[in-house]
Amino acid sequence: MPIYPPRSETIKKEEQLTKRKEALQGAIRKEFTLAKIKPLIEKFRLAQISLLKAQIHLLQDKNFAKKVDNRKASTIESKMKMWESMSSQDILSIITKSI
């Protein structure tokens, strides 16, 4: 029997995404070279996709209990495809705007 109950929310993934975003914003503020920023961009992208996958997994669990709206799942999947297809420059411009 596990010590901790399974999570029913995406809190851990949200925290990971926040940490990745803060690290990327810090690198941009300190004006690191693009070679040093690119790995941080990829980590941010992967954290974003991981959060979206966790949200889909949560919806699938609710679907098992017959409480899900398929439009939400398709919206999340389209966001995931968008993040997968974004270039590093696009992500960099999005993060730069939020600073």
Biopython code that builds the backbone (N, CA, C, O; Angstrom):
import numpy as np
from Bio.PDB.StructureBuilder import StructureBuilder

atoms = [
    (1, "MET", "N", (0.845, -1.177, 0.000)),
    (1, "MET", "CA", (0.000, 0.000, 0.000)),
    (1, "MET", "C", (0.894, 1.245, 0.000)),
    (1, "MET", "O", (1.848, 1.329, 0.774)),
    (2, "PRO", "N", (0.582, 2.204, -0.868)),
    (2, "PRO", "CA", (1.432, 3.401, -0.942)),
    (2, "PRO", "C", (1.311, 4.268, 0.309)),
    (2, "PRO", "O", (0.278, 4.292, 0.977)),
    (3, "ILE", "N", (2.384, 4.967, 0.600)),
    (3, "ILE", "CA", (2.397, 5.855, 1.756)),
    (3, "ILE", "C", (1.522, 7.077, 1.492)),
    (3, "ILE", "O", (0.789, 7.531, 2.371)),
    (4, "TYR", "N", (1.606, 7.599, 0.279)),
    (4, "TYR", "CA", (0.838, 8.778, -0.087)),
    (4, "TYR", "C", (-0.281, 8.386, -1.042)),
    (4, "TYR", "O", (-0.082, 7.531, -1.905)),
    (5, "PRO", "N", (-1.448, 8.996, -0.902)),
    (5, "PRO", "CA", (-2.520, 8.685, -1.858)),
    (5, "PRO", "C", (-2.185, 9.242, -3.229)),
    (5, "PRO", "O", (-1.438, 10.216, -3.327)),
    (6, "PRO", "N", (-2.712, 8.655, -4.280)),
    (6, "PRO", "CA", (-2.440, 9.184, -5.619)),
    (6, "PRO", "C", (-2.988, 10.596, -5.767)),
    (6, "PRO", "O", (-3.992, 10.956, -5.152)),
    (7, "ARG", "N", (-2.322, 11.375, -6.581)),
    (7, "ARG", "CA", (-2.747, 12.751, -6.797)),
    (7, "ARG", "C", (-3.969, 12.786, -7.703)),
    (7, "ARG", "O", (-4.120, 11.983, -8.624)),
    (8, "SER", "N", (-4.822, 13.734, -7.409)),
    (8, "SER", "CA", (-5.995, 13.899, -8.263)),
    (8, "SER", "C", (-5.950, 15.239, -8.987)),
    (8, "SER", "O", (-6.927, 15.634, -9.624)),
    (9, "GLU", "N", (-4.836, 15.931, -8.894)),
    (9, "GLU", "CA", (-4.662, 17.217, -9.564)),
    (9, "GLU", "C", (-3.283, 17.258, -10.230)),
    (9, "GLU", "O", (-2.477, 16.343, -10.066)),
    (10, "THR", "N", (-3.031, 18.309, -10.965)),
    (10, "THR", "CA", (-1.775, 18.457, -11.701)),
    (10, "THR", "C", (-0.833, 19.441, -11.015)),
    (10, "THR", "O", (-0.081, 20.151, -11.682)),
    (11, "ILE", "N", (-0.871, 19.484, -9.709)),
    (11, "ILE", "CA", (-0.107, 20.476, -8.949)),
    (11, "ILE", "C", (1.391, 20.344, -9.187)),
    (11, "ILE", "O", (2.072, 21.347, -9.403)),
    (12, "LYS", "N", (1.910, 19.128, -9.149)),
    (12, "LYS", "CA", (3.348, 18.929, -9.318)),
    (12, "LYS", "C", (3.807, 19.396, -10.701)),
    (12, "LYS", "O", (4.849, 20.038, -10.824)),
    (13, "LYS", "N", (3.045, 19.080, -11.724)),
    (13, "LYS", "CA", (3.405, 19.499, -13.086)),
    (13, "LYS", "C", (3.338, 21.015, -13.234)),
    (13, "LYS", "O", (4.149, 21.606, -13.945)),
    (14, "GLU", "N", (2.377, 21.643, -12.567)),
    (14, "GLU", "CA", (2.278, 23.102, -12.611)),
    (14, "GLU", "C", (3.486, 23.740, -11.933)),
    (14, "GLU", "O", (4.013, 24.746, -12.407)),
    (15, "GLU", "N", (3.921, 23.146, -10.815)),
    (15, "GLU", "CA", (5.106, 23.664, -10.127)),
    (15, "GLU", "C", (6.353, 23.503, -10.991)),
    (15, "GLU", "O", (7.194, 24.401, -11.044)),
    (16, "GLN", "N", (6.474, 22.360, -11.670)),
    (16, "GLN", "CA", (7.614, 22.153, -12.563)),
    (16, "GLN", "C", (7.616, 23.186, -13.684)),
    (16, "GLN", "O", (8.664, 23.736, -14.023)),
    (17, "LEU", "N", (6.456, 23.446, -14.254)),
    (17, "LEU", "CA", (6.357, 24.431, -15.326)),
    (17, "LEU", "C", (6.734, 25.824, -14.821)),
    (17, "LEU", "O", (7.423, 26.570, -15.517)),
    (18, "THR", "N", (6.294, 26.170, -13.639)),
    (18, "THR", "CA", (6.627, 27.473, -13.060)),
    (18, "THR", "C", (8.136, 27.617, -12.860)),
    (18, "THR", "O", (8.710, 28.666, -13.153)),
    (19, "LYS", "N", (8.771, 26.557, -12.358)),
    (19, "LYS", "CA", (10.225, 26.594, -12.157)),
    (19, "LYS", "C", (10.968, 26.743, -13.479)),
    (19, "LYS", "O", (11.929, 27.506, -13.573)),
    (20, "ARG", "N", (10.527, 26.020, -14.493)),
    (20, "ARG", "CA", (11.168, 26.107, -15.812)),
    (20, "ARG", "C", (10.987, 27.495, -16.413)),
    (20, "ARG", "O", (11.906, 28.037, -17.028)),
    (21, "LYS", "N", (9.801, 28.067, -16.234)),
    (21, "LYS", "CA", (9.542, 29.399, -16.770)),
    (21, "LYS", "C", (10.405, 30.438, -16.059)),
    (21, "LYS", "O", (10.964, 31.329, -16.700)),
    (22, "GLU", "N", (10.513, 30.323, -14.743)),
    (22, "GLU", "CA", (11.339, 31.273, -13.991)),
    (22, "GLU", "C", (12.810, 31.160, -14.378)),
    (22, "GLU", "O", (13.503, 32.171, -14.484)),
    (23, "ALA", "N", (13.290, 29.933, -14.591)),
    (23, "ALA", "CA", (14.686, 29.747, -15.003)),
    (23, "ALA", "C", (14.926, 30.368, -16.375)),
    (23, "ALA", "O", (15.953, 31.007, -16.605)),
    (24, "LEU", "N", (13.978, 30.176, -17.278)),
    (24, "LEU", "CA", (14.101, 30.742, -18.619)),
    (24, "LEU", "C", (14.042, 32.271, -18.576)),
    (24, "LEU", "O", (14.822, 32.941, -19.253)),
    (25, "GLN", "N", (13.135, 32.814, -17.795)),
    (25, "GLN", "CA", (13.040, 34.264, -17.675)),
    (25, "GLN", "C", (14.314, 34.848, -17.054)),
    (25, "GLN", "O", (14.771, 35.915, -17.464)),
    (26, "GLY", "N", (14.881, 34.154, -16.076)),
    (26, "GLY", "CA", (16.125, 34.617, -15.470)),
    (26, "GLY", "C", (17.269, 34.637, -16.457)),
    (26, "GLY", "O", (18.080, 35.563, -16.457)),
    (27, "ALA", "N", (17.339, 33.616, -17.305)),
    (27, "ALA", "CA", (18.392, 33.561, -18.320)),
    (27, "ALA", "C", (18.225, 34.681, -19.342)),
    (27, "ALA", "O", (19.208, 35.249, -19.817)),
    (28, "ILE", "N", (16.981, 34.992, -19.676)),
    (28, "ILE", "CA", (16.724, 36.076, -20.636)),
    (28, "ILE", "C", (17.100, 37.415, -20.011)),
    (28, "ILE", "O", (17.721, 38.255, -20.663)),
    (29, "ARG", "N", (16.724, 37.616, -18.745)),
    (29, "ARG", "CA", (17.066, 38.874, -18.067)),
    (29, "ARG", "C", (18.577, 39.075, -17.963)),
    (29, "ARG", "O", (19.074, 40.194, -18.084)),
    (30, "LYS", "N", (19.302, 37.975, -17.736)),
    (30, "LYS", "CA", (20.755, 38.061, -17.602)),
    (30, "LYS", "C", (21.451, 38.087, -18.959)),
    (30, "LYS", "O", (22.677, 38.151, -19.040)),
    (31, "GLU", "N", (20.656, 38.038, -20.017)),
    (31, "GLU", "CA", (21.135, 38.136, -21.398)),
    (31, "GLU", "C", (22.149, 37.045, -21.740)),
    (31, "GLU", "O", (23.213, 37.313, -22.298)),
    (32, "PHE", "N", (21.789, 35.809, -21.391)),
    (32, "PHE", "CA", (22.617, 34.665, -21.765)),
    (32, "PHE", "C", (22.610, 34.524, -23.282)),
    (32, "PHE", "O", (21.733, 35.057, -23.962)),
    (33, "THR", "N", (23.589, 33.808, -23.801)),
    (33, "THR", "CA", (23.646, 33.561, -25.242)),
    (33, "THR", "C", (22.533, 32.590, -25.630)),
    (33, "THR", "O", (21.985, 31.875, -24.791)),
    (34, "LEU", "N", (22.221, 32.586, -26.910)),
    (34, "LEU", "CA", (21.167, 31.711, -27.399)),
    (34, "LEU", "C", (21.525, 30.244, -27.190)),
    (34, "LEU", "O", (20.641, 29.414, -26.977)),
    (35, "ALA", "N", (22.805, 29.923, -27.248)),
    (35, "ALA", "CA", (23.242, 28.545, -27.031)),
    (35, "ALA", "C", (22.931, 28.080, -25.605)),
    (35, "ALA", "O", (22.649, 26.902, -25.385)),
    (36, "LYS", "N", (22.981, 28.988, -24.651)),
    (36, "LYS", "CA", (22.669, 28.633, -23.267)),
    (36, "LYS", "C", (21.168, 28.673, -22.991)),
    (36, "LYS", "O", (20.681, 28.001, -22.082)),
    (37, "ILE", "N", (20.444, 29.458, -23.774)),
    (37, "ILE", "CA", (19.004, 29.580, -23.564)),
    (37, "ILE", "C", (18.230, 28.434, -24.213)),
    (37, "ILE", "O", (17.185, 28.029, -23.703)),
    (38, "LYS", "N", (18.731, 27.909, -25.326)),
    (38, "LYS", "CA", (17.998, 26.852, -26.051)),
    (38, "LYS", "C", (17.659, 25.636, -25.185)),
    (38, "LYS", "O", (16.526, 25.160, -25.244)),
    (39, "PRO", "N", (18.606, 25.107, -24.374)),
    (39, "PRO", "CA", (18.222, 23.972, -23.513)),
    (39, "PRO", "C", (17.126, 24.330, -22.509)),
    (39, "PRO", "O", (16.286, 23.492, -22.179)),
    (40, "LEU", "N", (17.132, 25.559, -22.030)),
    (40, "LEU", "CA", (16.091, 25.999, -21.108)),
    (40, "LEU", "C", (14.746, 26.110, -21.816)),
    (40, "LEU", "O", (13.703, 25.824, -21.228)),
    (41, "ILE", "N", (14.772, 26.525, -23.076)),
    (41, "ILE", "CA", (13.545, 26.587, -23.864)),
    (41, "ILE", "C", (12.973, 25.190, -24.049)),
    (41, "ILE", "O", (11.766, 24.990, -23.915)),
    (42, "GLU", "N", (13.828, 24.227, -24.354)),
    (42, "GLU", "CA", (13.363, 22.848, -24.541)),
    (42, "GLU", "C", (12.799, 22.270, -23.248)),
    (42, "GLU", "O", (11.797, 21.556, -23.271)),
    (43, "LYS", "N", (13.440, 22.577, -22.122)),
    (43, "LYS", "CA", (12.927, 22.103, -20.830)),
    (43, "LYS", "C", (11.572, 22.731, -20.531)),
    (43, "LYS", "O", (10.682, 22.076, -19.989)),
    (44, "PHE", "N", (11.420, 24.004, -20.888)),
    (44, "PHE", "CA", (10.130, 24.677, -20.702)),
    (44, "PHE", "C", (9.064, 24.046, -21.579)),
    (44, "PHE", "O", (7.944, 23.807, -21.128)),
    (45, "ARG", "N", (9.409, 23.776, -22.829)),
    (45, "ARG", "CA", (8.457, 23.158, -23.759)),
    (45, "ARG", "C", (8.019, 21.781, -23.236)),
    (45, "ARG", "O", (6.832, 21.454, -23.250)),
    (46, "LEU", "N", (8.987, 20.985, -22.777)),
    (46, "LEU", "CA", (8.664, 19.652, -22.264)),
    (46, "LEU", "C", (7.806, 19.723, -21.000)),
    (46, "LEU", "O", (6.926, 18.886, -20.800)),
    (47, "ALA", "N", (8.059, 20.710, -20.156)),
    (47, "ALA", "CA", (7.242, 20.884, -18.959)),
    (47, "ALA", "C", (5.816, 21.272, -19.335)),
    (47, "ALA", "O", (4.858, 20.810, -18.716)),
    (48, "GLN", "N", (5.680, 22.115, -20.341)),
    (48, "GLN", "CA", (4.352, 22.523, -20.811)),
    (48, "GLN", "C", (3.595, 21.314, -21.372)),
    (48, "GLN", "O", (2.421, 21.116, -21.059)),
    (49, "ILE", "N", (4.259, 20.521, -22.187)),
    (49, "ILE", "CA", (3.624, 19.336, -22.769)),
    (49, "ILE", "C", (3.284, 18.328, -21.680)),
    (49, "ILE", "O", (2.232, 17.691, -21.726)),
    (50, "SER", "N", (4.165, 18.182, -20.707)),
    (50, "SER", "CA", (3.922, 17.261, -19.601)),
    (50, "SER", "C", (2.691, 17.668, -18.803)),
    (50, "SER", "O", (1.903, 16.814, -18.396)),
    (51, "LEU", "N", (2.522, 18.963, -18.577)),
    (51, "LEU", "CA", (1.336, 19.455, -17.873)),
    (51, "LEU", "C", (0.073, 19.151, -18.675)),
    (51, "LEU", "O", (-0.935, 18.727, -18.111)),
    (52, "LEU", "N", (0.124, 19.363, -19.964)),
    (52, "LEU", "CA", (-1.046, 19.088, -20.808)),
    (52, "LEU", "C", (-1.377, 17.599, -20.819)),
    (52, "LEU", "O", (-2.549, 17.223, -20.801)),
    (53, "LYS", "N", (-0.349, 16.752, -20.848)),
    (53, "LYS", "CA", (-0.588, 15.306, -20.788)),
    (53, "LYS", "C", (-1.226, 14.910, -19.467)),
    (53, "LYS", "O", (-2.107, 14.051, -19.431)),
    (54, "ALA", "N", (-0.787, 15.531, -18.386)),
    (54, "ALA", "CA", (-1.373, 15.243, -17.073)),
    (54, "ALA", "C", (-2.839, 15.673, -17.036)),
    (54, "ALA", "O", (-3.674, 14.994, -16.440)),
    (55, "GLN", "N", (-3.147, 16.802, -17.673)),
    (55, "GLN", "CA", (-4.537, 17.253, -17.729)),
    (55, "GLN", "C", (-5.397, 16.286, -18.520)),
    (55, "GLN", "O", (-6.539, 16.012, -18.149)),
    (56, "ILE", "N", (-4.847, 15.766, -19.616)),
    (56, "ILE", "CA", (-5.587, 14.774, -20.407)),
    (56, "ILE", "C", (-5.806, 13.508, -19.584)),
    (56, "ILE", "O", (-6.889, 12.925, -19.605)),
    (57, "HIS", "N", (-4.779, 13.093, -18.866)),
    (57, "HIS", "CA", (-4.895, 11.903, -18.024)),
    (57, "HIS", "C", (-5.980, 12.101, -16.967)),
    (57, "HIS", "O", (-6.741, 11.178, -16.678)),
    (58, "LEU", "N", (-6.051, 13.284, -16.398)),
    (58, "LEU", "CA", (-7.079, 13.595, -15.413)),
    (58, "LEU", "C", (-8.464, 13.514, -16.043)),
    (58, "LEU", "O", (-9.401, 12.988, -15.441)),
    (59, "LEU", "N", (-8.585, 14.043, -17.269)),
    (59, "LEU", "CA", (-9.872, 13.970, -17.966)),
    (59, "LEU", "C", (-10.254, 12.525, -18.286)),
    (59, "LEU", "O", (-11.429, 12.165, -18.232)),
    (60, "GLN", "N", (-9.264, 11.703, -18.616)),
    (60, "GLN", "CA", (-9.554, 10.302, -18.901)),
    (60, "GLN", "C", (-10.041, 9.586, -17.647)),
    (60, "GLN", "O", (-10.915, 8.722, -17.723)),
    (61, "ASP", "N", (-9.483, 9.941, -16.500)),
    (61, "ASP", "CA", (-9.960, 9.358, -15.246)),
    (61, "ASP", "C", (-11.403, 9.758, -14.977)),
    (61, "ASP", "O", (-12.209, 8.944, -14.527)),
    (62, "LYS", "N", (-11.725, 11.032, -15.260)),
    (62, "LYS", "CA", (-13.104, 11.487, -15.083)),
    (62, "LYS", "C", (-14.023, 10.834, -16.114)),
    (62, "LYS", "O", (-15.192, 10.566, -15.834)),
    (63, "ASN", "N", (-13.483, 10.579, -17.312)),
    (63, "ASN", "CA", (-14.267, 9.917, -18.355)),
    (63, "ASN", "C", (-14.635, 8.509, -17.905)),
    (63, "ASN", "O", (-15.718, 8.013, -18.217)),
    (64, "PHE", "N", (-13.744, 7.880, -17.183)),
    (64, "PHE", "CA", (-14.024, 6.543, -16.665)),
    (64, "PHE", "C", (-15.233, 6.586, -15.736)),
    (64, "PHE", "O", (-15.994, 5.623, -15.643)),
    (65, "ALA", "N", (-15.398, 7.701, -15.058)),
    (65, "ALA", "CA", (-16.543, 7.877, -14.177)),
    (65, "ALA", "C", (-17.711, 8.580, -14.893)),
    (65, "ALA", "O", (-18.689, 8.974, -14.258)),
    (66, "LYS", "N", (-17.594, 8.730, -16.220)),
    (66, "LYS", "CA", (-18.645, 9.324, -17.059)),
    (66, "LYS", "C", (-18.937, 10.785, -16.720)),
    (66, "LYS", "O", (-20.097, 11.193, -16.676)),
    (67, "LYS", "N", (-17.882, 11.573, -16.479)),
    (67, "LYS", "CA", (-18.084, 12.979, -16.146)),
    (67, "LYS", "C", (-17.296, 13.920, -17.044)),
    (67, "LYS", "O", (-17.075, 15.067, -16.657)),
    (68, "VAL", "N", (-16.868, 13.498, -18.205)),
    (68, "VAL", "CA", (-15.961, 14.318, -18.989)),
    (68, "VAL", "C", (-16.642, 14.937, -20.198)),
    (68, "VAL", "O", (-17.617, 14.409, -20.732)),
    (69, "ASP", "N", (-16.104, 16.059, -20.606)),
    (69, "ASP", "CA", (-16.546, 16.731, -21.818)),
    (69, "ASP", "C", (-15.444, 16.538, -22.856)),
    (69, "ASP", "O", (-14.317, 16.981, -22.636)),
    (70, "ASN", "N", (-15.736, 15.893, -23.973)),
    (70, "ASN", "CA", (-14.717, 15.586, -24.986)),
    (70, "ASN", "C", (-14.147, 16.836, -25.641)),
    (70, "ASN", "O", (-13.053, 16.789, -26.204)),
    (71, "ARG", "N", (-14.861, 17.943, -25.579)),
    (71, "ARG", "CA", (-14.334, 19.188, -26.145)),
    (71, "ARG", "C", (-13.114, 19.666, -25.369)),
    (71, "ARG", "O", (-12.183, 20.227, -25.947)),
    (72, "LYS", "N", (-13.121, 19.443, -24.058)),
    (72, "LYS", "CA", (-11.967, 19.833, -23.243)),
    (72, "LYS", "C", (-10.739, 19.029, -23.651)),
    (72, "LYS", "O", (-9.646, 19.580, -23.782)),
    (73, "ALA", "N", (-10.919, 17.736, -23.851)),
    (73, "ALA", "CA", (-9.798, 16.881, -24.243)),
    (73, "ALA", "C", (-9.263, 17.289, -25.611)),
    (73, "ALA", "O", (-8.049, 17.317, -25.810)),
    (74, "SER", "N", (-10.129, 17.599, -26.539)),
    (74, "SER", "CA", (-9.662, 18.001, -27.867)),
    (74, "SER", "C", (-8.963, 19.357, -27.821)),
    (74, "SER", "O", (-8.014, 19.590, -28.570)),
    (75, "THR", "N", (-9.425, 20.252, -26.949)),
    (75, "THR", "CA", (-8.767, 21.546, -26.792)),
    (75, "THR", "C", (-7.363, 21.367, -26.232)),
    (75, "THR", "O", (-6.415, 21.997, -26.700)),
    (76, "ILE", "N", (-7.235, 20.512, -25.234)),
    (76, "ILE", "CA", (-5.921, 20.246, -24.635)),
    (76, "ILE", "C", (-4.998, 19.585, -25.647)),
    (76, "ILE", "O", (-3.815, 19.920, -25.716)),
    (77, "GLU", "N", (-5.519, 18.659, -26.426)),
    (77, "GLU", "CA", (-4.700, 17.998, -27.454)),
    (77, "GLU", "C", (-4.235, 18.995, -28.514)),
    (77, "GLU", "O", (-3.106, 18.901, -28.996)),
    (78, "SER", "N", (-5.088, 19.941, -28.877)),
    (78, "SER", "CA", (-4.663, 20.942, -29.868)),
    (78, "SER", "C", (-3.590, 21.861, -29.290)),
    (78, "SER", "O", (-2.668, 22.261, -30.001)),
    (79, "LYS", "N", (-3.706, 22.201, -27.994)),
    (79, "LYS", "CA", (-2.650, 22.992, -27.346)),
    (79, "LYS", "C", (-1.339, 22.218, -27.308)),
    (79, "LYS", "O", (-0.266, 22.791, -27.499)),
    (80, "MET", "N", (-1.430, 20.909, -27.060)),
    (80, "MET", "CA", (-0.229, 20.082, -27.012)),
    (80, "MET", "C", (0.445, 20.049, -28.379)),
    (80, "MET", "O", (1.669, 20.149, -28.464)),
    (81, "LYS", "N", (-0.329, 19.912, -29.439)),
    (81, "LYS", "CA", (0.232, 19.923, -30.798)),
    (81, "LYS", "C", (0.866, 21.272, -31.111)),
    (81, "LYS", "O", (1.903, 21.342, -31.770)),
    (82, "MET", "N", (0.235, 22.346, -30.633)),
    (82, "MET", "CA", (0.771, 23.681, -30.860)),
    (82, "MET", "C", (2.141, 23.816, -30.197)),
    (82, "MET", "O", (3.077, 24.329, -30.811)),
    (83, "TRP", "N", (2.268, 23.356, -28.942)),
    (83, "TRP", "CA", (3.538, 23.460, -28.229)),
    (83, "TRP", "C", (4.600, 22.561, -28.856)),
    (83, "TRP", "O", (5.779, 22.915, -28.871)),
    (84, "GLU", "N", (4.195, 21.411, -29.370)),
    (84, "GLU", "CA", (5.157, 20.515, -30.009)),
    (84, "GLU", "C", (5.695, 21.105, -31.303)),
    (84, "GLU", "O", (6.848, 20.869, -31.665)),
    (85, "SER", "N", (4.865, 21.871, -32.000)),
    (85, "SER", "CA", (5.278, 22.400, -33.296)),
    (85, "SER", "C", (5.931, 23.781, -33.212)),
    (85, "SER", "O", (6.463, 24.268, -34.210)),
    (86, "MET", "N", (5.900, 24.409, -32.056)),
    (86, "MET", "CA", (6.490, 25.749, -31.917)),
    (86, "MET", "C", (8.005, 25.699, -32.046)),
    (86, "MET", "O", (8.655, 24.755, -31.599)),
    (87, "SER", "N", (8.542, 26.722, -32.660)),
    (87, "SER", "CA", (9.994, 26.825, -32.751)),
    (87, "SER", "C", (10.530, 27.465, -31.472)),
    (87, "SER", "O", (9.778, 28.050, -30.692)),
    (88, "SER", "N", (11.819, 27.346, -31.275)),
    (88, "SER", "CA", (12.454, 27.929, -30.096)),
    (88, "SER", "C", (12.291, 29.440, -30.078)),
    (88, "SER", "O", (12.108, 30.035, -29.015)),
    (89, "GLN", "N", (12.355, 30.060, -31.242)),
    (89, "GLN", "CA", (12.208, 31.520, -31.327)),
    (89, "GLN", "C", (10.803, 31.966, -30.928)),
    (89, "GLN", "O", (10.635, 33.006, -30.291)),
    (90, "ASP", "N", (9.793, 31.174, -31.306)),
    (90, "ASP", "CA", (8.423, 31.510, -30.926)),
    (90, "ASP", "C", (8.257, 31.469, -29.414)),
    (90, "ASP", "O", (7.660, 32.368, -28.822)),
    (91, "ILE", "N", (8.783, 30.428, -28.800)),
    (91, "ILE", "CA", (8.692, 30.290, -27.348)),
    (91, "ILE", "C", (9.463, 31.420, -26.672)),
    (91, "ILE", "O", (9.004, 31.999, -25.688)),
    (92, "LEU", "N", (10.630, 31.722, -27.210)),
    (92, "LEU", "CA", (11.447, 32.801, -26.652)),
    (92, "LEU", "C", (10.692, 34.140, -26.706)),
    (92, "LEU", "O", (10.738, 34.917, -25.752)),
    (93, "SER", "N", (10.007, 34.402, -27.807)),
    (93, "SER", "CA", (9.259, 35.658, -27.920)),
    (93, "SER", "C", (8.087, 35.692, -26.953)),
    (93, "SER", "O", (7.775, 36.751, -26.408)),
    (94, "ILE", "N", (7.426, 34.553, -26.726)),
    (94, "ILE", "CA", (6.312, 34.492, -25.778)),
    (94, "ILE", "C", (6.802, 34.782, -24.365)),
    (94, "ILE", "O", (6.187, 35.557, -23.633)),
    (95, "ILE", "N", (7.905, 34.159, -23.990)),
    (95, "ILE", "CA", (8.442, 34.359, -22.649)),
    (95, "ILE", "C", (8.971, 35.768, -22.473)),
    (95, "ILE", "O", (8.819, 36.357, -21.403)),
    (96, "THR", "N", (9.587, 36.316, -23.503)),
    (96, "THR", "CA", (10.126, 37.670, -23.432)),
    (96, "THR", "C", (9.007, 38.683, -23.234)),
    (96, "THR", "O", (9.186, 39.670, -22.520)),
    (97, "LYS", "N", (7.864, 38.453, -23.853)),
    (97, "LYS", "CA", (6.734, 39.356, -23.694)),
    (97, "LYS", "C", (6.181, 39.333, -22.269)),
    (97, "LYS", "O", (5.657, 40.335, -21.783)),
    (98, "SER", "N", (6.305, 38.174, -21.600)),
    (98, "SER", "CA", (5.733, 38.042, -20.261)),
    (98, "SER", "C", (6.652, 38.572, -19.167)),
    (98, "SER", "O", (6.264, 38.610, -18.000)),
    (99, "ILE", "N", (7.853, 38.976, -19.527)),
    (99, "ILE", "CA", (8.796, 39.504, -18.518)),
    (99, "ILE", "C", (8.422, 40.918, -18.156)),
    (99, "ILE", "O", (9.088, 41.539, -17.327)),
]
sb = StructureBuilder()
sb.init_structure("model")
sb.init_model(0)
sb.init_chain("A")
sb.init_seg("    ")
for serial, (resi, resn, name, xyz) in enumerate(atoms, 1):
    if name == "N":
        sb.init_residue(resn, " ", resi, " ")
    sb.init_atom(name, np.array(xyz, "f"), 0.0, 1.0, " ", f" {name:<3s}", serial, name[0])
structure = sb.get_structure()
